[in-house]
Amino acid sequence: MKKQDYKKIIEGKPWTWVKQHFDGLEKFEPSVIARCKIDPEEWLKFTVDYFDDAQQNYEMPKPHYNDFAIRLANLNVQLGRNEHNSAELNYGKSGETNKKMIEMFGEENRKLLNLRSDYLLFRLLVKMPGHGVAWHVDHVGSYTVKYKDQLDIDQKTQRCQLGQIVRLWFPITDWENGHMFQISEKILTNWSAGDVYKIPFGMGHCSANAGYLPQYGLSLTGILED
């Protein structure tokens, strides 16, 4: 970074609009809502076996983003997020990875979370040391794209004709030094594999790996049973 570029950012404060947005949101206190039975070794083996089906992503606007998410992603890029600090392996969109993860997760865990057996979307994210997912919000963009021919989704309420859509997150492995996940104003650490948290749509969150082991987290989207 050159001095003039840094000076322009500090004086321009391009983050003002997003800070005002999130400061104005009602605060959310995340907590463990369930504990699923996870075999970390099985999931780690999956990441190796299906490596070629993983997307290798980094911070940038994506086609399924809405206008707010695009603007936020562009801000993150402007402030220095790139392939050198925000890279991830992202499983669940290509090949048979979503189907395989549904099988590994199992019926017992699904019923524990009160989710329908159909229309599930798993996204397993692997972050190597030094990388993280920048502050952002989730909508139902990728979920809508996947099931656009089957579900009529209201983007404001995140409901469809079958019920309420929810976004959950749980770690695949126990917490390690340098790993963090933040939802609203709470930073999560010291988790155990399978601890499940809810991420409300539109709520700010992020994650980072400042440690020395890979970080494994899973985003799960599904429809609640009536």
Contacts in CASP RR format, 6 or more apart in sequence:
PFRMAT RR
TARGET T0000
AUTHOR 0000-0000-0000
METHOD contacts of the structure
MODEL  1
MKKQDYKKIIEGKPWTWVKQHFDGLEKFEPSVIARCKIDPEEWLKFTVDY
FDDAQQNYEMPKPHYNDFAIRLANLNVQLGRNEHNSAELNYGKSGETNKK
MIEMFGEENRKLLNLRSDYLLFRLLVKMPGHGVAWHVDHVGSYTVKYKDQ
LDIDQKTQRCQLGQIVRLWFPITDWENGHMFQISEKILTNWSAGDVYKIP
FGMGHCSANAGYLPQYGLSLTGILED
9 78 0 8 1.000
9 79 0 8 1.000
14 75 0 8 1.000
14 78 0 8 1.000
14 79 0 8 1.000
15 75 0 8 1.000
15 79 0 8 1.000
18 72 0 8 1.000
18 75 0 8 1.000
18 135 0 8 1.000
22 204 0 8 1.000
25 184 0 8 1.000
25 203 0 8 1.000
25 204 0 8 1.000
27 184 0 8 1.000
27 185 0 8 1.000
28 183 0 8 1.000
28 184 0 8 1.000
28 200 0 8 1.000
28 203 0 8 1.000
29 184 0 8 1.000
29 186 0 8 1.000
30 183 0 8 1.000
30 184 0 8 1.000
30 186 0 8 1.000
30 188 0 8 1.000
30 197 0 8 1.000
30 198 0 8 1.000
30 199 0 8 1.000
31 197 0 8 1.000
32 195 0 8 1.000
32 196 0 8 1.000
32 197 0 8 1.000
33 168 0 8 1.000
33 196 0 8 1.000
33 197 0 8 1.000
33 198 0 8 1.000
34 112 0 8 1.000
34 113 0 8 1.000
34 196 0 8 1.000
35 192 0 8 1.000
35 194 0 8 1.000
35 195 0 8 1.000
35 196 0 8 1.000
36 105 0 8 1.000
36 109 0 8 1.000
36 112 0 8 1.000
36 113 0 8 1.000
36 170 0 8 1.000
36 194 0 8 1.000
36 196 0 8 1.000
37 108 0 8 1.000
37 109 0 8 1.000
37 194 0 8 1.000
38 109 0 8 1.000
38 170 0 8 1.000
38 172 0 8 1.000
38 193 0 8 1.000
38 194 0 8 1.000
39 104 0 8 1.000
40 172 0 8 1.000
40 173 0 8 1.000
40 174 0 8 1.000
40 193 0 8 1.000
40 216 0 8 1.000
42 104 0 8 1.000
43 104 0 8 1.000
43 124 0 8 1.000
43 172 0 8 1.000
43 173 0 8 1.000
43 216 0 8 1.000
44 172 0 8 1.000
44 173 0 8 1.000
44 216 0 8 1.000
46 91 0 8 1.000
46 100 0 8 1.000
46 101 0 8 1.000
46 104 0 8 1.000
46 124 0 8 1.000
47 54 0 8 1.000
47 89 0 8 1.000
47 91 0 8 1.000
47 124 0 8 1.000
47 126 0 8 1.000
47 216 0 8 1.000
50 91 0 8 1.000
50 96 0 8 1.000
50 97 0 8 1.000
50 100 0 8 1.000
51 89 0 8 1.000
53 91 0 8 1.000
53 92 0 8 1.000
53 94 0 8 1.000
53 95 0 8 1.000
53 96 0 8 1.000
53 97 0 8 1.000
54 89 0 8 1.000
54 90 0 8 1.000
54 91 0 8 1.000
54 94 0 8 1.000
54 97 0 8 1.000
54 126 0 8 1.000
55 89 0 8 1.000
55 90 0 8 1.000
55 91 0 8 1.000
55 93 0 8 1.000
55 94 0 8 1.000
56 87 0 8 1.000
56 88 0 8 1.000
56 89 0 8 1.000
56 90 0 8 1.000
57 87 0 8 1.000
57 88 0 8 1.000
57 90 0 8 1.000
58 81 0 8 1.000
58 82 0 8 1.000
58 83 0 8 1.000
58 86 0 8 1.000
58 87 0 8 1.000
58 88 0 8 1.000
59 73 0 8 1.000
59 76 0 8 1.000
59 77 0 8 1.000
59 81 0 8 1.000
59 82 0 8 1.000
59 86 0 8 1.000
59 133 0 8 1.000
59 134 0 8 1.000
60 73 0 8 1.000
60 77 0 8 1.000
61 69 0 8 1.000
61 70 0 8 1.000
61 73 0 8 1.000
61 74 0 8 1.000
62 73 0 8 1.000
64 141 0 8 1.000
64 142 0 8 1.000
64 144 0 8 1.000
64 145 0 8 1.000
65 73 0 8 1.000
65 139 0 8 1.000
65 141 0 8 1.000
66 139 0 8 1.000
66 141 0 8 1.000
66 155 0 8 1.000
68 137 0 8 1.000
69 136 0 8 1.000
69 137 0 8 1.000
69 139 0 8 1.000
72 135 0 8 1.000
72 136 0 8 1.000
72 137 0 8 1.000
73 134 0 8 1.000
73 136 0 8 1.000
76 86 0 8 1.000
76 134 0 8 1.000
76 135 0 8 1.000
76 136 0 8 1.000
81 134 0 8 1.000
85 130 0 8 1.000
85 131 0 8 1.000
85 132 0 8 1.000
86 131 0 8 1.000
86 132 0 8 1.000
86 133 0 8 1.000
86 134 0 8 1.000
87 127 0 8 1.000
87 128 0 8 1.000
87 131 0 8 1.000
88 125 0 8 1.000
88 126 0 8 1.000
88 127 0 8 1.000
88 131 0 8 1.000
88 132 0 8 1.000
88 133 0 8 1.000
89 125 0 8 1.000
89 126 0 8 1.000
90 123 0 8 1.000
90 124 0 8 1.000
90 125 0 8 1.000
90 126 0 8 1.000
91 97 0 8 1.000
91 101 0 8 1.000
91 122 0 8 1.000
91 123 0 8 1.000
91 124 0 8 1.000
91 125 0 8 1.000
91 126 0 8 1.000
92 98 0 8 1.000
92 101 0 8 1.000
92 121 0 8 1.000
92 122 0 8 1.000
92 123 0 8 1.000
92 124 0 8 1.000
93 123 0 8 1.000
93 142 0 8 1.000
93 146 0 8 1.000
97 122 0 8 1.000
97 124 0 8 1.000
98 120 0 8 1.000
98 121 0 8 1.000
98 122 0 8 1.000
101 122 0 8 1.000
101 124 0 8 1.000
101 218 0 8 1.000
102 120 0 8 1.000
102 122 0 8 1.000
105 122 0 8 1.000
105 220 0 8 1.000
107 117 0 8 1.000
110 117 0 8 1.000
110 120 0 8 1.000
113 168 0 8 1.000
113 196 0 8 1.000
113 220 0 8 1.000
114 224 0 8 1.000
114 225 0 8 1.000
115 166 0 8 1.000
115 220 0 8 1.000
115 222 0 8 1.000
115 223 0 8 1.000
115 224 0 8 1.000
115 225 0 8 1.000
116 162 0 8 1.000
116 222 0 8 1.000
116 223 0 8 1.000
116 224 0 8 1.000
116 225 0 8 1.000
118 223 0 8 1.000
119 147 0 8 1.000
119 150 0 8 1.000
119 151 0 8 1.000
119 162 0 8 1.000
119 222 0 8 1.000
119 223 0 8 1.000
120 220 0 8 1.000
120 221 0 8 1.000
120 222 0 8 1.000
121 142 0 8 1.000
121 143 0 8 1.000
121 146 0 8 1.000
121 147 0 8 1.000
121 220 0 8 1.000
121 221 0 8 1.000
121 222 0 8 1.000
122 218 0 8 1.000
122 219 0 8 1.000
122 220 0 8 1.000
123 142 0 8 1.000
123 218 0 8 1.000
123 219 0 8 1.000
123 220 0 8 1.000
123 221 0 8 1.000
124 172 0 8 1.000
124 216 0 8 1.000
124 217 0 8 1.000
124 218 0 8 1.000
124 219 0 8 1.000
125 133 0 8 1.000
125 207 0 8 1.000
125 216 0 8 1.000
125 217 0 8 1.000
125 218 0 8 1.000
125 219 0 8 1.000
126 214 0 8 1.000
126 215 0 8 1.000
126 216 0 8 1.000
126 217 0 8 1.000
127 133 0 8 1.000
127 207 0 8 1.000
127 208 0 8 1.000
127 209 0 8 1.000
127 214 0 8 1.000
127 215 0 8 1.000
128 209 0 8 1.000
128 214 0 8 1.000
128 215 0 8 1.000
129 209 0 8 1.000
129 210 0 8 1.000
129 211 0 8 1.000
129 212 0 8 1.000
129 213 0 8 1.000
129 214 0 8 1.000
130 208 0 8 1.000
130 209 0 8 1.000
130 210 0 8 1.000
130 211 0 8 1.000
131 208 0 8 1.000
131 209 0 8 1.000
132 206 0 8 1.000
132 207 0 8 1.000
132 208 0 8 1.000
132 209 0 8 1.000
133 206 0 8 1.000
133 207 0 8 1.000
133 208 0 8 1.000
134 206 0 8 1.000
135 204 0 8 1.000
135 205 0 8 1.000
135 206 0 8 1.000
136 204 0 8 1.000
136 205 0 8 1.000
136 206 0 8 1.000
137 201 0 8 1.000
137 202 0 8 1.000
137 203 0 8 1.000
137 204 0 8 1.000
137 205 0 8 1.000
138 167 0 8 1.000
138 199 0 8 1.000
138 201 0 8 1.000
138 202 0 8 1.000
138 203 0 8 1.000
138 205 0 8 1.000
138 219 0 8 1.000
139 155 0 8 1.000
139 158 0 8 1.000
139 201 0 8 1.000
139 202 0 8 1.000
140 153 0 8 1.000
140 155 0 8 1.000
140 158 0 8 1.000
140 165 0 8 1.000
140 201 0 8 1.000
140 221 0 8 1.000
143 153 0 8 1.000
143 165 0 8 1.000
143 221 0 8 1.000
143 222 0 8 1.000
144 151 0 8 1.000
144 153 0 8 1.000
144 155 0 8 1.000
147 153 0 8 1.000
151 160 0 8 1.000
151 161 0 8 1.000
151 162 0 8 1.000
152 160 0 8 1.000
152 161 0 8 1.000
153 159 0 8 1.000
153 160 0 8 1.000
153 165 0 8 1.000
154 160 0 8 1.000
158 164 0 8 1.000
158 165 0 8 1.000
158 166 0 8 1.000
158 201 0 8 1.000
159 165 0 8 1.000
160 223 0 8 1.000
162 223 0 8 1.000
163 223 0 8 1.000
163 224 0 8 1.000
163 226 0 8 1.000
164 223 0 8 1.000
164 224 0 8 1.000
165 221 0 8 1.000
165 222 0 8 1.000
165 223 0 8 1.000
165 224 0 8 1.000
166 198 0 8 1.000
166 221 0 8 1.000
166 222 0 8 1.000
166 223 0 8 1.000
166 224 0 8 1.000
167 198 0 8 1.000
167 199 0 8 1.000
167 200 0 8 1.000
167 201 0 8 1.000
167 219 0 8 1.000
167 220 0 8 1.000
167 221 0 8 1.000
168 196 0 8 1.000
168 197 0 8 1.000
168 198 0 8 1.000
168 199 0 8 1.000
168 219 0 8 1.000
168 220 0 8 1.000
168 221 0 8 1.000
169 181 0 8 1.000
169 196 0 8 1.000
169 197 0 8 1.000
169 198 0 8 1.000
169 199 0 8 1.000
169 217 0 8 1.000
169 218 0 8 1.000
169 219 0 8 1.000
169 220 0 8 1.000
170 193 0 8 1.000
170 194 0 8 1.000
170 195 0 8 1.000
170 196 0 8 1.000
170 197 0 8 1.000
170 217 0 8 1.000
170 218 0 8 1.000
170 220 0 8 1.000
171 181 0 8 1.000
171 191 0 8 1.000
171 192 0 8 1.000
171 193 0 8 1.000
171 194 0 8 1.000
171 195 0 8 1.000
171 216 0 8 1.000
171 217 0 8 1.000
171 218 0 8 1.000
172 193 0 8 1.000
172 194 0 8 1.000
172 216 0 8 1.000
172 217 0 8 1.000
172 218 0 8 1.000
173 193 0 8 1.000
173 216 0 8 1.000
174 191 0 8 1.000
174 192 0 8 1.000
174 193 0 8 1.000
175 189 0 8 1.000
175 190 0 8 1.000
175 191 0 8 1.000
175 192 0 8 1.000
176 211 0 8 1.000
176 212 0 8 1.000
176 213 0 8 1.000
176 215 0 8 1.000
177 211 0 8 1.000
177 212 0 8 1.000
178 208 0 8 1.000
178 209 0 8 1.000
178 210 0 8 1.000
178 211 0 8 1.000
178 212 0 8 1.000
179 189 0 8 1.000
179 208 0 8 1.000
179 209 0 8 1.000
179 210 0 8 1.000
179 211 0 8 1.000
179 213 0 8 1.000
179 215 0 8 1.000
180 187 0 8 1.000
180 188 0 8 1.000
180 189 0 8 1.000
180 207 0 8 1.000
180 208 0 8 1.000
180 210 0 8 1.000
181 187 0 8 1.000
181 188 0 8 1.000
181 191 0 8 1.000
181 197 0 8 1.000
181 205 0 8 1.000
181 206 0 8 1.000
181 207 0 8 1.000
182 188 0 8 1.000
182 205 0 8 1.000
182 206 0 8 1.000
182 207 0 8 1.000
183 197 0 8 1.000
183 199 0 8 1.000
183 203 0 8 1.000
183 204 0 8 1.000
183 205 0 8 1.000
184 203 0 8 1.000
184 204 0 8 1.000
184 205 0 8 1.000
188 197 0 8 1.000
199 205 0 8 1.000
199 219 0 8 1.000
207 215 0 8 1.000
207 217 0 8 1.000
209 215 0 8 1.000
END
